Amino acid sequence: MLLSFFLFPFISMFSFYMHARLMAKRTIYSVRMIINS
């Protein structure tokens, strides 16, 4: 129980970090497409 309590913030921060990276890649890709066209 205590271990999961300590692990929960780490897992949520890791998933948030991965999601932010994915959104950044998608935004950069769409910006490049707009500039190229």
Secondary structure, DSSP 8 states (H G I E B T S, - for coil): -HHHHHHHHHHHHHHHHHHHHHHHHHHHHHHHHHHH-
